[in-house]
Each structure stands twice: as structure tokens, then as C-alpha cells.
Amino acid sequence: MTQRYIKIIAVLTALTVSGNLLAQDDDEPGYDRGRKAGEHRGPGPAFGDPAMMIERMASQLDLAETQRQSLSNIMEAARPEFAALREAARENREAVHALDVDDADYGAALQNLAARSGEHAAELTLLTGRVRSEVAAILTAEQRATLETRKSRIGERRRHGGRNRTH
């Protein structure tokens, strides 16, 4: 019985994590949702907006025009796939919330939805990896090194609570 509760907790955790990753709307940057005047939420305006991300990468990595166009093509080609994954994850979250805990088949239904959530997370990981690989293929070795350095710094900031933390 304890293992069942652990599985249910693990499933709910997986649903929450994958749902948060995929919950961004296609038409609006995620940082705007629910925002009030003077309130900052999210990683910033480039998050979720491919055009802004491309411009930022272009300036930070000093991309040539052909590289910029290739990057734009890669992002535009992947956009419908990301949108489909977000929609599938949204539907899955709604199905989880709609489950009746008093239903005799609750556990089985939850387990099925959790498995689907795991599939969505796996698809997202594979899609993200494919896009990263395609982007890396258009960069020079120096640009890839610069990108990796920037990603490392961002990872460090996340691990230590933000940009301005000194400890």
C-alpha cells in the first residue's frame, strides 16, 4: 500500500513539473501571464518569444546573416511541435484535475494520465535536444564555446538564487 502512495505522489510531481514546463501559451510570452503593474515574473521578455531569442543569440554570438536565417528556420520549423506538446500537456493536466477521487478507477486513470505526462516530457526532451543539435550545427566552434559559457553562467545563477547574489 505504501508503494502505491509513493507512486501516486511521484506521478503528481511529474505531472506538475512537466505541466509547468509546457504550460506556456503560444501567442504570448509566459512572463506576461497574470502580471500586474510593477510585478516581475519569469525569466524575462526573450523567454518564449523565438524572434527575441534569435535576436539575442545573434547579437551575443555575433551571428552572420546566413546563420541568423538558419536559426530562424530551425525555430520556426520546431514551433508547431512545441505548440502541439504544450496543447497535449494542457489537455492532460485538465484531465488530471477532472478526475474524481471517489471513482473506483481513479488510481488506474491517474496512472494512465501520469504515463502520458511522462511521454510528453520525453517528447519535449527529445525535441529540445534535436533543436539544440540543429542550432549547434550552424555555429562555429568559437560560437558554441561562447554559448556553453553563457549557459554555464546562467546555470550557476539559477543554482545560487539569481544574478545579484554574492554567496
C-alpha positions as CSV (number, residue, x, y, z in Angstrom):
1,M,0.0,0.0,0.0
2,T,2.9,2.4,0.8
3,Q,4.4,1.8,-2.6
4,R,1.1,2.8,-4.2
5,Y,1.1,6.1,-2.3
6,I,4.7,6.7,-3.3
7,K,3.8,6.1,-7.0
8,I,0.8,8.4,-6.8
9,I,3.0,11.2,-5.3
10,A,5.7,10.6,-7.9
11,V,3.0,10.8,-10.6
12,L,1.6,14.0,-9.3
13,T,5.0,15.5,-9.0
14,A,5.8,14.5,-12.6
15,L,2.6,16.0,-13.8
16,T,3.2,19.2,-12.0
17,V,6.8,19.6,-13.3
18,S,6.1,18.6,-16.9
19,G,2.9,20.7,-16.9
20,N,4.8,23.8,-15.7
21,L,7.4,23.3,-18.5
22,L,4.8,23.0,-21.2
23,A,2.1,25.4,-19.9
24,Q,3.3,28.5,-21.8
25,D,0.8,30.0,-24.3
26,D,1.8,30.0,-27.9
27,D,0.7,33.6,-28.6
28,E,2.1,35.4,-25.6
29,P,5.4,35.2,-23.7
30,G,4.9,33.3,-20.5
31,Y,6.3,36.1,-18.3
32,D,3.2,38.2,-19.1
33,R,0.5,35.8,-17.8
34,G,-1.2,37.1,-14.7
35,R,1.2,40.0,-14.4
36,K,0.2,43.2,-12.6
37,A,1.7,46.6,-12.9
38,G,5.2,46.7,-11.4
39,E,5.3,42.9,-10.9
40,H,8.1,40.9,-12.4
41,R,7.5,37.3,-13.2
42,G,9.6,34.8,-15.2
43,P,12.9,34.9,-16.8
44,G,12.4,37.9,-19.0
45,P,11.0,39.0,-22.3
46,A,13.1,36.8,-24.5
47,F,11.7,33.6,-22.9
48,G,9.1,32.1,-25.2
49,D,9.5,34.6,-28.0
50,P,11.6,33.0,-30.7
51,A,12.1,36.3,-32.5
52,M,13.6,38.0,-29.4
53,M,15.6,34.9,-28.6
54,I,17.1,34.8,-32.1
55,E,18.0,38.5,-31.9
56,R,19.6,38.0,-28.5
57,M,21.6,35.0,-29.7
58,A,22.5,36.8,-32.9
59,S,24.0,39.8,-31.0
60,Q,25.6,37.7,-28.3
61,L,27.2,35.2,-30.7
62,D,27.8,37.7,-33.5
63,L,25.9,35.5,-36.0
64,A,26.3,36.1,-39.7
65,E,23.2,36.8,-41.7
66,T,23.1,33.2,-43.1
67,Q,23.4,31.8,-39.5
68,R,20.6,34.1,-38.3
69,Q,18.3,32.9,-41.1
70,S,19.2,29.3,-40.4
71,L,18.5,29.8,-36.7
72,S,15.1,31.4,-37.6
73,N,14.3,28.5,-39.9
74,I,15.1,25.9,-37.2
75,M,13.0,27.7,-34.6
76,E,10.1,28.2,-37.0
77,A,10.1,24.6,-38.0
78,A,10.0,23.4,-34.4
79,R,7.3,25.9,-33.3
80,P,4.3,23.7,-34.3
81,E,5.9,20.7,-32.5
82,F,6.4,22.7,-29.3
83,A,2.8,24.1,-29.6
84,A,1.4,20.6,-30.0
85,L,3.3,19.4,-26.9
86,R,2.0,22.3,-24.9
87,E,-1.6,21.6,-26.0
88,A,-1.3,17.9,-25.2
89,A,0.2,18.7,-21.8
90,R,-2.6,21.2,-21.1
91,E,-5.2,18.6,-22.0
92,N,-3.5,16.1,-19.8
93,R,-3.4,18.5,-16.8
94,E,-7.1,19.3,-17.3
95,A,-7.9,15.5,-17.4
96,V,-6.0,15.0,-14.1
97,H,-7.9,17.9,-12.5
98,A,-11.2,16.5,-13.8
99,L,-10.6,13.0,-12.2
100,D,-13.0,12.1,-9.4
101,V,-11.0,10.8,-6.4
102,D,-14.1,8.8,-5.3
103,D,-14.2,6.9,-8.6
104,A,-13.3,3.3,-8.3
105,D,-11.0,3.6,-11.3
106,Y,-9.3,6.7,-10.0
107,G,-5.9,5.0,-9.5
108,A,-5.8,3.4,-12.9
109,A,-7.0,6.6,-14.6
110,L,-4.3,8.6,-12.8
111,Q,-1.7,6.1,-13.7
112,N,-2.6,6.4,-17.4
113,L,-2.5,10.1,-17.3
114,A,0.8,10.1,-15.5
115,A,2.2,7.8,-18.2
116,R,1.0,10.2,-20.8
117,S,2.6,13.1,-18.9
118,G,5.9,11.2,-18.9
119,E,5.6,10.6,-22.6
120,H,5.0,14.4,-23.1
121,A,8.1,15.1,-21.0
122,A,10.2,12.6,-23.0
123,E,9.0,14.1,-26.3
124,L,9.8,17.6,-25.1
125,T,13.3,16.5,-24.1
126,L,13.9,14.9,-27.5
127,L,12.5,17.9,-29.4
128,T,14.6,20.3,-27.3
129,G,17.7,18.1,-27.9
130,R,17.1,18.0,-31.6
131,V,16.7,21.7,-31.8
132,R,19.9,22.2,-29.8
133,S,21.7,19.9,-32.1
134,E,20.5,21.7,-35.2
135,V,21.5,25.0,-33.7
136,A,24.9,23.8,-32.7
137,A,25.4,22.6,-36.3
138,I,25.2,26.1,-37.7
139,L,27.5,27.6,-35.1
140,T,31.3,27.9,-35.4
141,A,33.4,26.2,-32.6
142,E,34.0,29.6,-31.1
143,Q,30.3,30.5,-31.1
144,R,29.5,27.1,-29.5
145,A,32.1,27.7,-26.8
146,T,30.6,31.2,-26.1
147,L,27.1,29.7,-25.9
148,E,28.3,27.0,-23.5
149,T,30.0,29.6,-21.3
150,R,26.8,31.7,-21.2
151,K,24.7,28.6,-20.4
152,S,27.1,27.7,-17.5
153,R,26.8,31.1,-16.0
154,I,23.0,31.0,-16.3
155,G,23.0,27.6,-14.6
156,E,25.2,28.9,-11.8
157,R,22.9,31.9,-11.2
158,R,19.9,29.5,-11.0
159,R,21.7,27.3,-8.5
160,H,22.6,30.3,-6.4
161,G,19.3,32.2,-6.5
162,G,19.7,34.8,-9.1
163,R,22.1,37.4,-10.6
164,N,22.9,39.6,-7.7
165,R,23.6,37.0,-5.0
166,T,27.1,37.1,-3.6
167,H,27.1,33.8,-1.8
